[in-house]
Structures are given as structure tokens and as C-alpha cells.
Amino acid sequence: MNREAFSPRLILLGRGLAFGLLALVPLVVHQEYYLHILSLAFVFGVAALGMQLLLGYAGLLSIGQAAFLGIGAYTSALLTKAGWPFVLAFVASGVLSGILSLVLVPITRLRGIYLAVATLGFTIIVHLIFTNEEWLTGGTLGIMNITALNVGTSKVAGELTLYYTCLLVLLAVFLAFHRIVDSRFGRALQAIMLDEDAARASGVNVTMLKSQCFVLAALVTGFAGSLYAHHAQYLNPNDFTFWKSIEILIMVSVGGIGSLAGAIVGAFVGVILPEALRAIDQWRMVIYGALLVVFMGFGARGLAGLFAALVRRMLPSPVAAPNLERASVRS
Amino acid sequence: MSVVLDIAEITRQFGGLFAVDSVSTKIDAGEVRGVIGPNGAGKTTLLNLISGHLQPSAGRIAFEGRDVTGLRADKLAGMGIRRTFQNIRLFGDMTVLHNVLVGLHATTKAGICAALFRTPGQRREEQSMEHAALDALDRVGLRSYAYAPAASLAYGHRRLLEIARAIVAKPRVLLLDEPAAGLNPSEAVALVDLIRRINADGLTVVIVEHHMDVIMKACSRVMVLNYGKHLAEGPPAQIQADPQVIEAYLGRGGIAERIMDADREAATQHA
């Protein structure tokens, strides 16, 4: 796979540099708007990582991630309104989202399109609950004036608090997933994705592992939801329709299925590109859609795959040579 | 000798078809059991029933004296019944080493939290897993390919990798579904040698195979299935001469004997 194509040290350096640059951005960029957009990209980076674990490592196509994002968002909004400190509400959002995902454990045995449709159903139901349970969620009016994250008093301090909180969560989830996929658990997930029967014959409890993966993805998506609530400071049930699930799926696909770093890059594209195209208003979605088609034309490996191919071409012998054979492998 | 697998009147129906029809046999510890029969005789179905990939419609299977009928494949794999597949099934995108590491899943235990915090126990386990996996690759002669993607291996090597993945956890029983299919004669000879070495370590082996010379050279006992039924069983030489078996394979008539003779000749040439 792509992530094995370079020396580990080089990868580490690149990633450290990328996160370091992101941490320095607020020193250079002072417009709150830009920081706000980047923070949102971090939030969706977390959600995309959850989706990547499902799709890229276990082969589980879920259209239910919007529901978990929503559950996390509403939980965090309601708890902070009830006086909970953000940190506790944040943890509770992930935990509740993970617990509620247990409802779906019986359907994780479904494969491919069947799982996608079943999780789509879940998203529809959760959206209906957000819309109709007015006593809890405020119904179609949503929830307004959600507590802002702010360690200071000024609006700028608030923006910075949000920015660094989101970046920190993204970094933590990225590192955590990086370790998790490179382990007995991660290998078993990949085995399930590549050949379920062979995984079973090798002693992998397929249903159990799929369920664990599903709960883990719901947990971090719940975390992302919590950040989302405090980022937007306003929740509307229509933020959590199945379209949001599709958006997250697009991020992972554009970034490159099977690459954790790719999921984050995909989230950046998915959040920033529509914003950047805002200037040309009615052509915005047309161009966005067309770009998606072009991106996918690069193949299932997405931007991560494209990047890997570029670097491989630029770096001659020592790094690239032993991997030429690997690069040519298709399965 | 102690019985490892006690198969009692096992039956599997697909709709109205009896793929395996009330088959009984006892497989002793240390045996290399060949299962032969014409296409559609139910050999692979029998293997799937033993490995838990299919559930029997009737009958019982006991493994080392314990009733294991109806247990899931992963459970049985954990207990020590491992298998390979007729149409080689590897994790193509993973490295050769990682393929074998997955074979250790049931006998190891580090979970998500251990992976997250890289506990000392987890690191020790990873190390011993890698050690065992490289050993298994050594056994089949694929150690130098450890870090190549499994999909890049040549056909014969893929068969060997599948065997390495199946034996890495030191199982009690190894089920091989047509391990020699697609191998050239010298690869087939090496396979027989490998099966003998694995067997010498105390592993009971069950082989479904069409290559008669592999069956004759590797097996201590052969059973014949025909239309899902147990037709005959005995030492290889006796089975080869059994008129019932010859008829099942080749039908009645003079041509049958002639083809059998030609087969035998070819087998001696390979040897």
C-alpha cells in the first residue's frame, strides 16, 4: 500500500512538518474567517478518520456517520448548556455515540451495499428524531447560542481556542489510529476487508472485529460532532441528513481509501474547496462536482495515491528502487 | 492411536442435493489422510464441514474427543483446525509477513487499548508473533519474501504462503484443499516433501487432491467419496487397485484400466 512506499522516517518528518505548519498558521493568518474554515476542516478530518477506519481498513461502507456526528453534536450542545464543562461534554459525546452505535452491531455482518443502505436507514431515523423531539433537540429550530470554546475573553482568543482544540483532537485521533491500524487488531481488520472467509479460517472473529471497528469509528465521529457543535454554535437537524454522510464519504474517497493522512487531506479539500469556490456562486457546486469526478479519475487511491506516485518519481534510487516492484502490484 | 477427528454420519444438503451424504470416518493423530473422488463428489464440502465454513445438516464431528459440531470457523481455527482453500485465498494487499501474522490472531490477545498505548505486553507479543511468523515462512522457504506484498508472489509461492499462514499457530489438524492444483511437477514434489515434514512435527493432515501421485506419496490412508457417499477407505495402494474406485473415476470398460496404467506410469516417471 501507499503508506509503505516510503521510509518511515521520511513519512514521520513529513507529517510532523505538516502538523507543525498548521500549528503556526494563526501566527501568520489573523483573519478569523480563515481560521474558522481551517478549524472546520480539522473537525471533518476527525470524522473522515473514523470513516477511513471503516472503509479503508475494514471495508465497511457506512452512510451512517452523519447520525453519529449529530449524536455527538447534540450531546455536547445540550450538556454544556446544562452546565457541564466542555471537556466532560466532549468525552460524553464520543462515549454516547459509541454506545448508540451498538444498536447497529447486529447489521455489521452485512456486506457492501447492504450495509450502506442499512446505515442510511439509521441516518434517516436519527435525523427524524432530531427534527421531531422538540423537547430535547429544539426541533426544526435547532439549538442556538451553544457555548463557545474560549479560554480568554476576546473573540480572537475564542477563535484561537477553537482552532487549537480542533487541531489537537485531530492530531490525537490521527496518532491513535496510526497505532491501532498497525497492530494485531488493524491487521485483522484488513484481513476481513480483503477476504472474509480466509480471515475466519485464520481464526479471526469477523463479526466481533467489525463491531469493534464500528463502535470505534462512532466514538471518534461523536468527538467530531462535539467539536462541530461548538464550532458552529448553532445546530440544525438538517446538518445531519444522509448528505453529510456522503460528504464524509467523498472526503475519504478524494483523499484516498486506505490512507489515514489521505482522509485528513480529503477533509481539507471537502471543506475548503466549496468555500474557495464561493466567489463564483451558482457555478460552485457544478465545479465542485466536476472536480470530484476528475479526482476519482486518478483511481481509488485518491490524492494520497497521486502524492505517493509523484514522490516516487521525484525521489530516485534509495527510497524508490526497492519499491518499484511493490508499486506495480495490483490486486 | 488416538482419534483426532471423529466424523459420524455427517450430511450436508443443498436443496434436494446431498453434497455429503452420511459420511463417517475416524482420522488418527499423525495421519496424512487423502480424500479423493470425481468432481462433485463432495470433497470440498466435507472439508468445509470440518473447518466450520459450512454447518452440517445432520451428523456430528468430534475433535480430540470434544463435540465441535456447529462451531464457527474462527472458533475451530482457534482450537487447532486450520485450512487452505482450493482457489488460494490470501490477503493480497498485505505483505507476506502480515498474512502469516493474521494466522496468529486466535492465539494472541492484544486488543485496541493495548495497541493504542503500546503496553509492554503488547510489544512483547508483537515480537514473539513476528518471530513465529518468520519461522513459519522459513518452514515453507518464503522468508526472503517476508516484506513483499502477497499479491506479488508467483503462483506456487502463494500456495506455500497459504500453508505458512495455516501452520503458524501450531494447529493440530491441517486441511489442504487441492494444494497441488496448478503446481508444476517439481513444485508438486516439493509440496509432498513439505507435507511430510509438517506431518513429522505431529500435525494431522487431511488432503483433498486430484493429483494421484501426490496422494500416493504423501498419504498414509485414503478415503474415496462418490456422489457425496463414502465409497472406500484404506492404504493408498489398496485404494488404487480397488475396482469400485476405478469405476467411480473412469466408468466401466477397458479404457479405464488403460488410463489407470498410463497414470501409474506417469507417476513413476515424476518420481
Interface residues (C-beta under 8 A of the other chain):
Chain A: M1 E4 A176 R179 I180 D182 S183 R184 F185 G186 R187 A188 Q190 A191 L194 D195 D197 A198 A199 R200 A201 S202 G203 V204 N205 V206 Q212 L216 E325 R326 V329 R330 S331
Chain B: S51 H53 R72 A73 D74 K75 A77 G78 R82 R83 F85 R89 L90 F91 G92 D93 M94 T95 H98 L101 V102 G103 L104 H105 A106 T107 T108 A110 G111 I112 A114 A115 L116 R118 Q122 E125 E126 M129 A148 P149 A151 S152 R165 A166 A169
